[in-house]
Amino acid sequence: MGRFGVRLMMCDECERILLDWTSAPTNDARASSVSLLTLAESHTQSCPECASRSADLARLHAALDQLRDSTSQMEAPAQVETNLLAAFRQSTTRNASFIGINLGKLL
């Protein structure tokens, strides 16, 4: 605790909270950490290093949002799906025969 009973936050804790907050998938997950976020934001106001990390994180997420928006309608070529299905079928067949061989040894 700091002066006047105010909780102090360390830089590593602040960074973890900011990372968790920006990667939380839903508003429900975010709602549970609002008070921690307030502490982290307060910390960034008094810590230049964490303020810089927070700004970098905000720019990164803005860039990822732009990338997501600009590529949302893109589709992979049909050959990609064909190759993935062939690889999946091959690995499934290989795994099934491996399991069968080992199961035969146990019986």
N, C-alpha and C positions, 0 to 999 in steps of 0.2 A: 504494500500500500504506500502511496505517496502522501504528500501533505494533505491534510484535511480529509483523509480517508478515501481519496480518489485512487482508483486502481491504475497502476502503471503497466504499460505493455512493452515487451521487448521486441526488437526488430524482427526476429525469426517468427514470433507469434503473429505479428502484424502481417507479414508476408503470407503466412499460411492461411490466415483468415481472408485476405484479399484474393488469393488464388482459389480457395474454396468457394467464395462468394461468386466469383465470375464464372466458375465452372458448374455451379449448382444448376441442375437441369430444370427445376420447376420453381415456381414461386413458393410452394409449400416448404421446400427445402431451404429457401432463402429466408422465409419468415422466422424460422427458429433461430437464425443467427443475426438478426437485426441489431441487437444490443452489442454483440461482438463487433459487428461492422462499424457501429458508431464509435466504439473504442479504437478500432483500427484507423478510422478516418481522423479521429482526434490525434492519434499518434503521428499520422502523416503530416499534420499541420505543424508539428514541432520537430520533425526529423526529416531533414533534406534528403537523406539517402532513401528512406521509405517513400517519400513523396515522389521522387524520381522513378522508383520501381512501380508505384501505383500509376503514374502517368504512362510509363512504358506498357504496362499491362492494358490500360485503357486503349492505347493506340493499337496494340496487337489485336485486341478483340474487335475494334472497329474495322481493321483490315480484314480479319477473318469473316466478319459480317458482310463486307463488300464482296469478298471472294465467293461466299455462299450465295449471295444474291445474283452475282454475274454468271455463276455456273449451275444454277438450279435447274435450268431447262436443258442442260447438256446430257447427252447419252453416249455411252461407250459404243464403239463399232460392234457390229454383230459378231465378228470374229472373236472378240474378247469373251463373249458369253459362250461361244462354241468351245474355245480353249479351256475356260474354267470348268465347264461341264465335263469335258473329256478328262481333265486332271482329277476332278472329284470322283468320277466313275473309276478311274484307274486306282486311286488311293483306296477307295471303298472296296474294290475287288481284292487288292493286295492285303488290306487289313482283314477282310473276311477269310481269305485263305490262310493267313497267318494264325488267326484265331482258331480256325478249323484244325490246322496242323497241331497246334499246342493243346487244343481240347482233346484231340485224338490220343495224344500222349498221356493225358491224365486218365483217360477211360480205360 
